[in-house]
Amino acid sequence: MKHVTQRQLRAFEAVARNRSFSRAAEEMHLTQPAVSTLIKQLEAHAGLALFEQLGKKIYLTTAGTEMLRHARAIIAQLREAEDAMAQLKGISGGTLNIAVISAGDYFFPRLLAEFQRRNAGVTLNLAVFNRAELLHQLASNLTDLAVMVRPPEELDTINESFAPHPYVVVASPDHALAGRRRIPISILAQEPFVMRERGSDTWNSMREAFGTQFGKLRIAMEIQSTETIKQAVIAGLGIAFLSAHTISMERRLGQLVVLDVVGFPARFDWFVVHRRNKRLPAVAQAFKSFLLSDGAGLIEHLMRAPDAAGATRGLARPRPRRPMTDA
């Protein structure tokens, strides 16, 4: 085992966690054959098979289960070493490791670009995940900071809001409700909804926004991709509850409209989150301060779009920040 590489261990951990070579390859920005090769190399070092396939599913062998325990311990130790070195480097020359919930990938790279412009020499490491994967990143100490709508309740974290995050109901421009003012929830409940999968941040926000009316909604489809949901709505397959930060381009192109629904936009917040006992590298602490001071204003500027039914007027207007909360 003395010739095992960190890359092999990370590939193995990703496959074991995702129970999928293709999803692990996507996460690591590699091809599936490349991931398969890394696993075969690790199995050759171990002298044992680490996975077995039954039907279309893969499972860890007994050796694989034991290897996973050690792989995660080694990866965690390497991250601790990286953190210690980052502390010594300071901001310039440091690496910012940050994970973002999927709705954030519509604007977050531009926030990072602005931070890098102000802090030359910073290396950026951005990963975009669904909620389950994002929580795993936090729990396994694989990221310094996480950006999400709902801070985890099951982890001991420090959570600070830095910008409003509005959600709206969207439809195709030729939908019967497009252009109608003050639509009551009772009317909306008669329409088929195309929505994110159960347990996602968007799904949880939708459940909270609709409250007791949520169970009365007609759920036509659950889809894991926001982009696919938008295309389904454009095609006329239903309406959708989406982050206002994900639809700017489609609204500018006239492909989607925001419905004027009573009680909407539903207003939530973006949170920057890290483990309470996490020793943040200097660059991560600097980026957190950057988000808290400038995040709301920058997002408002980036996401500004023409009004539709008055629904975006003031969507990203900064409001008093919630006090720091602990999960």
NUGU-739983 format. One record per residue (C-alpha): residue in three letters; x, y, z. Coordinates in steps of 0.2 Angstrom, whole numbers, plus 2048, in hexadecimal, padded with zeros to 3 digits. Example, Ala and Ser with C-alpha at 12.3 -4.5 7.8 and 13.67 -1.06 7.14 Angstrom:
2
ALA83E7EA827
SER8447FB824
***
This chain:
327
MET800800800
LYS80F80C801
HIS80C8127EF
VAL7FA8177F1
THR7F78287EB
GLN7EB8367F3
ARG7E28367E2
GLN7DE8247E3
LEU7D88267F4
ARG7CD8357F0
ALA7C682C7E1
PHE7C281C7EB
GLU7B98277F9
ALA7AF8307EB
VAL7A98207E3
ALA7A58187F4
ARG79B8277FA
ASN7928297E9
ARG7908167E6
SER79481C7D4
PHE7A381D7C9
SER79B82A7BE
ARG7958357CC
ALA7A78347D4
ALA7AF8387C3
GLU7A38487C1
GLU7A784D7D3
MET7BA84C7D0
HIS7B98537BE
LEU7C18437B7
THR7BB8377AA
GLN7B28277B0
PRO7C181C7A9
ALA7CD8277B2
VAL7C48237C3
SER7C38117BF
THR7D68107BC
LEU7D98197CC
ILE7CE80C7D5
LYS7D77FD7CC
GLN7E88047D1
LEU7E28057E4
GLU7DB7F47E3
ALA7EC7EE7DC
HIS7F57F67EB
ALA7E97EE7F7
GLY7E97DD7EF
LEU7D67DC7F1
ALA7C67E17E8
LEU7BF7F17F0
PHE7AE7F17E7
GLU7A27E47E1
GLN7947E67D4
LEU7837DE7D6
GLY7787E27C8
LYS77A7F47C4
LYS77F7F97D5
ILE7907F97DD
TYR7947F57EF
LEU7A37F67FB
THR7AB7E57FE
THR7B17E1810
ALA7C27E780B
GLY7BB7F7803
THR7B27FB813
GLU7C27FA81D
MET7CB80480F
LEU7BE812810
ARG7C1814822
HIS7D3817820
ALA7D1821810
ARG7C682E819
ALA7D282F828
ILE7E183281C
ILE7D783F812
ALA7D2848822
GLN7E4849828
LEU7EA850817
ARG7DD85D818
GLU7E386282A
ALA7F4863823
GLU7EE86E815
ASP7E5879821
ALA7F587B82C
MET7FF88081D
ALA7F188C817
GLN7F2895828
LEU805898825
LYS80289E813
GLY7F58AB818
ILE7E98B280B
SER7F68B47FD
GLY7FB8A37F7
GLY7ED89A800
THR7DF88F7F9
LEU7CD8937FC
ASN7C38827FE
ILE7B18867FC
ALA7A187C7F8
VAL7918837F2
ILE77F87D7F1
SER77A87B7DF
ALA76F88B7DE
GLY77F8957E1
ASP7898907D2
TYR77F89D7C8
PHE7888AB7D0
PHE7958A47DC
PRO7A48A37D0
ARG7A28B67CD
LEU7A38B97E0
LEU7B38AF7E0
ALA7BA8B87D1
GLU7B88C97DA
PHE7C08C27EA
GLN7CE8BB7E0
ARG7D08CC7D7
ARG7D18D57E9
ASN7DD8C77EF
ALA7EB8C37E2
GLY7F38B27E5
VAL7E48A97EC
THR7E08987E4
LEU7CE8937E3
ASN7C68827E6
LEU7B38837E3
ALA7A88747E3
VAL7958747E0
PHE78A8667E8
ASN7788627ED
ARG7748637FF
ALA778851804
GLU78A8537FC
LEU78D864803
LEU78985D815
HIS79584F812
GLN7A385B80D
LEU7A086581D
ALA79F855828
SER7AF84D820
ASN7B985D821
LEU7BB85E80E
THR7B787080D
ASP7BB880817
LEU7AB889814
ALA79A88480D
VAL78C890806
MET77A88A807
VAL76889080C
ARG76688481A
PRO774881826
PRO77587082D
GLU76C86B83D
GLU77685B83F
LEU78786383F
ASP78F86F84C
THR79287E840
ILE793891840
ASN787898834
GLU7868AA82E
SER77A8B2822
PHE7828BD815
ALA7748C1807
PRO7628BE804
HIS75D8AF7F9
PRO74B8B27F2
TYR7418A47EA
VAL7348A67DD
VAL72789C7D3
VAL72B89C7C0
ALA7218977B1
SER72389879E
PRO71E8A9796
ASP70E8A178E
HIS70889979E
ALA6F689E7A3
LEU6FC8A67B3
ALA7098B07AB
GLY7058C37AD
ARG6F88C07BA
ARG6F98CA7CA
ARG6F88C47DC
ILE6F68B27D9
PRO6F08A97E8
ILE6F88987EE
SER6E788F7EB
ILE6E88937D8
LEU6FB88E7D8
ALA6F787E7E0
GLN6ED8787D1
GLU6FC8797C6
PRO70986B7C3
PHE71A86F7CC
VAL72B8697C5
MET7368697D5
ARG7478657DC
GLU7498547E4
ARG7438517F6
GLY750856803
SER7598637F8
ASP75A8757FE
THR74E87B7F1
TRP74186D7F6
ASN743872809
SER741885805
MET7328817FA
ARG72A877809
GLU72D885815
ALA727893809
PHE71688A805
GLY714885817
THR70487B81A
GLN6FF87D807
PHE70F873802
GLY705862803
LYS6F88697F8
LEU70386C7E9
ARG7038617DA
ILE71585A7D8
ALA7178557C6
MET7298517C6
GLU7388517D1
ILE7498557C8
GLN75A8567D0
SER7608637C3
THR75B8757C4
GLU75F8777B2
THR7548697AD
ILE7468707B7
LYS7478817AE
GLN74787879D
ALA73786E7A3
VAL72F87E7A8
ILE734887797
ALA72C87878E
GLY71C87A797
LEU71C86B7A3
GLY7188757B2
ILE71D8837BD
ALA72C8837CA
PHE73288A7DA
LEU7448907D7
SER75189B7DE
ALA7508AC7D6
HIS7638AB7D4
THR76189C7C8
ILE7568A47BB
SER75D8B57B6
MET7638AF7A5
GLU7528A77A0
ARG7498B77A6
ARG7548C279B
LEU7518B778C
GLY73E8B678F
GLN73E8A4792
LEU7378A47A4
VAL72C8B07AE
VAL72A8B37C0
LEU7188B07C6
ASP7118BE7D1
VAL70C8B27E0
VAL7048B87F0
GLY7128B77FE
PHE7208B67F1
PRO72F8B87EF
ALA7338AC7FD
ARG7428B3806
PHE7508A980D
ASP7628AC810
TRP7738A680A
PHE77E8A0818
VAL79089D819
VAL79388E824
HIS7A288582C
ARG7A5879839
ARG7A788184A
ASN7B787984F
LYS7BE87C83D
ARG7CE88683D
LEU7CB89182E
PRO7DA895823
ALA7DD8A7821
VAL7D78A780F
ALA7C689F815
GLN7C48AC823
ALA7C78BA817
PHE7BA8B380B
LYS7AE8B1818
SER7B08C381D
PHE7AF8C880B
LEU79E8BF809
LEU7978C7819
SER79C8D9814
ASP79A8D9801
GLY7908C97FC
ALA77F8D07FC
GLY7838DF7F2
LEU78D8D67E5
ILE7808C87E3
GLU7728D67E1
HIS77D8DE7D3
LEU7818CD7CB
MET76F8C77CB
ARG7668D77C6
ALA7598D47B8
PRO74A8DD7B1
ASP73B8DC7BB
ALA72D8D07B7
ALA71C8D27BF
GLY7268DC7CC
ALA72D8CC7D3
THR73F8D17D3
ARG73E8E37D9
GLY7498E37E9
LEU74C8D07E9
ALA75E8D17EE
ARG75C8E17F9
PRO7678DE808
ARG75D8DD818
PRO7628DC82A
ARG76D8CD82C
ARG7678BF838
PRO7728BD847
MET77E8AF846
THR77689E849
ASP77D88E84E
ALA77787E847
***
